[in-house]
Amino acid sequence: MPGTPTIRRRLNRLFTVSLGALLAVVMQAALTRADVGDVTEYPITTPDSFPAGITAGPDRALWFTESNAGKVGRITTGGAMTEFALPTESSFPFDITQGPDRALWFTEGAADKIGRITTEGAVTEFPLPVAGSFPTGITLGADRALWFTENGTNKIGRITRSGTITIFPRPNPGGGADGMTRGPDGNMWYADQLGHVGRITPTGEITEFPVPGGADKVPFNMATGPDRNLWFTELIGNAIGRVEALPGRGVGPDAAAPQPSPKGPRPERPRRLLPCSTGTPLGTASFCR
């Protein structure tokens, strides 16, 4: 058939060009695809802002505090960033958490205030009753209130979404409570820099458990683990600690006897800190290196 070789050559060239373009697209996708462990950094517009706390917001963005800039920031998962200046200058915004009202709540240590910011950027500040409170950690409680630590006055605070504040003195003098988390028992737990892990019930009853080495270890931040224990960092002790939160789960000599599930926060059981090992009885608190 006349012209067939020419048509075939044209088809071959078209196929070659198309295949080359497809391979180029695939290779570029492979180069730009994020892999596990890849890190991407997004510079903050304000220099030396010292970002501190960060939390997920109800708007599918991340919200963070800029402790040295007196701002709260918002960043989308695509990296688009917005900054909101706070009404009080040099307020040292530190920790931040999502509240029960689809707003973000944060501590302002140097201003002795608790702040609230909506997803539109409207800020409300709630002054604490005592100067020098220096609030640091904050988190949402089971009672739908916000609980926070007062590093400067050795107290634990609670604020409702309407702004009603209640303050609870701690039993150990001279403490420095920092990180706080909601425990699996419905209580709030906190780390004290002077060597304790504390628990406060929704009614304000406080129990504190000593950490081996005390203030030399500087317990600093806390989180509830997937094992339903409380885990905490030791800023100077170079260790991670674990404390049992729920009674009746252990099998060792220090474990509490099984109890029926009560309503509300679970009752206290004896706790002590032991070195972590495979022989560590359940139902005790552990100290892990």
N, C-alpha and C positions, 0 to 999 in steps of 0.2 A: 504493500500500500504506500503510495507516494507520501513523503513527509513523516513517516512513522519514526525513524531514528531521531529526527529533530524534536518531535513531541516527547519522545522518551528522555532525551537529554534535558529538555526543559523540566520535565517532571522530576527527574533525578536531582537537578539543581534546587528546585522548589522544596523537595523533601529534605535535602541536606541543610538548606537555610532554616527551615522550620524546626528541624531536629536540633540544630545549633542554638536557636533562640530558646527552645524549651529547656535544653541543658543549662543555658545561662541563667534562666529564671530559677531552676531547681538549685543550682549552686549558690545563687544569691540568697535564696530562702534558707538554705542550710547554714550559710554564714551568719545570717541575722537572727536565726531562731535561738531563743534563750534556752539554755540547758540548766539542769539542776546545779545549783551553787553559783550561777552567774550573778554578779552584783551590778546593779545600775544605781548611780548616784544622781540626785537632783539638787543642784545648788540652790540655797535659799537666797532670795533677793537681798535681804538685809545682811550686811556683813557682821561677823562675830555675834550672831544671834543666840548661840548656845542652845540649840533645841534640846529639850529634856524629855517630857512625856509625849506619848503618842497613843492614839486609840482609833478604832474604826468608828465611823459615824453612821447615822441612820440614812444618809444620802449616798452611800456606797463610795464615799471618799474617806481619806485618813485625815485626822485632825491632830495637831501637835502644838506644844507650847514653845515659845522662844524666850527662854528665861532671862537672857541679857538684853533683849530688845523690847520687852513689855508688849509682846504681841502673841496672838494665837494664829496659827496657820492652817490652811486646808490644802491638800494635794490630792488630785485624782489619780487613779491607777495608771493613767496615761502620762502623768507628770505635770499637768497644769496646776500651778500654784497660786494661791491667793493669801494675802496677809491682812489681819485685822488688828489695828492698834487698840490697846485697852485704854479706858478712861483714866486710870491711875498710872502715872509714869513710874518706871523703875519698880514695878510691883513684884517682879520675880515670879512669873507664872511657872509652875513646876509640873505637877501631875495633872492628868486630864482623863476623863471617863465619860461614857455616854450615860445620860440620865434617863428617867422613866418617861420624860416628856419630849423625847426626840430632840433634845438640846444637848450640848456638851457642857460639862461642869468641870471646873479646874480650881486649883489652889493658887493663891497669890501670897507667897510667904512674906515678902518684905512689906506688903500693904496690910497684912492681917485681915484678908478678905477671902471669900469664896466667890468665884466668878461663874457666870452662866452665859453661854453664847449660842444663839440659834444658828441654824444652817444658813440663814440669810445674813449673818454677821452682826445681829443686834446683841449688845452686851449689857448684862445686869450684874452689879456687884453687891455682895452682902457683907457688911463689916462684921467682924467677930467681936464679942463683948469685951475681950481683954486685949490690951496692947501687948505686943511682943509674943503673940501666939505662934507665929511663923508656921502656918499650915503647910504640910508637905504632901503626904499621900491622900488619895481620895478614890472611892469606889462605890458602886451601887449596892445597897443591901437588899436582903430578902424582903424587908418591909417597904421597899420602893422609896426609901430615903437615901440620901448620900451621906456616907460616913467618911470622916477624915481624921488624920493625925495632926496634933499640934506639937511640933518639935520644940518650940520655945517655952511652953508652959506645962509640959508633961501631962497633957490631957488628950482625950478622944472626943471628937465632935460629931454631931449629927445635924443635918439640915434637910428640911422637907422641900418639896418643889415650890412651895409658896414662900420659902425663906425663913421659916421658924427654926431657930438654932437651939440645940441643947448641948451642954458641955458636961463631960464626965471626968472627974479627976482620977488619975491612975494611982495604984497603991504604992508603987516604988518611987521614992523621991529622986529627983535629979535625972530622970530618964530622958531619952530622946527618940520618941516613936517616929518611924519613917513610913516604910511601905505597908500597905494594907490590902487585904483581899477578903472576899466572901468565902467562907468555908463551906464544906459539904454538910455541916451540921446546922446551917441556918444562922450561925453567928459570924461576927466579923473578927478577923485575926490580923495582928500587926507585928512588925519587927521593931524591937527597941535597941538602939545603938549601945546601950549600957548593959547588954547581956541578957535580954529576956525575949521570949515570944509570948504575946498576949492574946487573950480572947475576951471579947465583950459581947454580951447577949443583947437582943433588941431592947431589953428593959434597962440596960446599963450596968449589969453585973460583970465585973472584970476579974479574970483569973490570969496570973502570969506564971510562966514556966521558965526556970533558969536554963541558960545555954552553958555548956562546959567552957570554962575559960572566961566567962562573963564579958565584961566590957572590952577586954583585949581582943575579942573576935569581931565586934561591931556588927551584929545582925542588922541587915539593911533593908532588903526588899523581900516580898513574899508572893507566892502564887499557890493556887490549889492544883494539885497534880491529878493525872488521870487515874491514879490509884486511890483517890479520895483522901490523901494525906496532904498536909501543908508543907511546902518546901520553901526554904529561905536562903538568901545569900549571906555570906560573912565577908564584909568588906576588907577586913584586915586578917581574919583567920584563914583566908585562902581555902575555904571549904564551902560545901553546900550542906545545909541541914534539913532534916525531915522531922516533923512531929505528927504523931497520930492524932487525928481529929475525932474519930468515931469510937465509941466504946463497944466492947463485946466482940471484937473481931479476932483477938489474938488467941494463940494456942499455947503460949509459954506461961511460966509461973507468974508473970506480971500482968497477964491478960485479965480483963474483967469478965465476970460471969455473964453469959448471954442474958439480955434483957428485952422485954417487949418494946417495940418502937413507940416512944412517947410522942405526944403532940408538941410541936414547937421545938426549941433547941434541945438537944440531947443532954442528959446529965453528965456531970464531970466524972472522970475516972482517974485514978493515979497515973501519972506519966513520969518517966525519967529518960534521960538521954543516954544512949549507949553507942559504942562504936559500931558502924555498919559492918556486917558480915553475913555470910549465909546462915549463921546460927542465931542471928538477932531475932528474938521473939516478936511476933506480931503483937500489936496492942501497946507498944512502947514507942518512944520517940528516938530517933537515931541521929547520929552525927557523922557525916560522910566526907571523906577526902577523895 
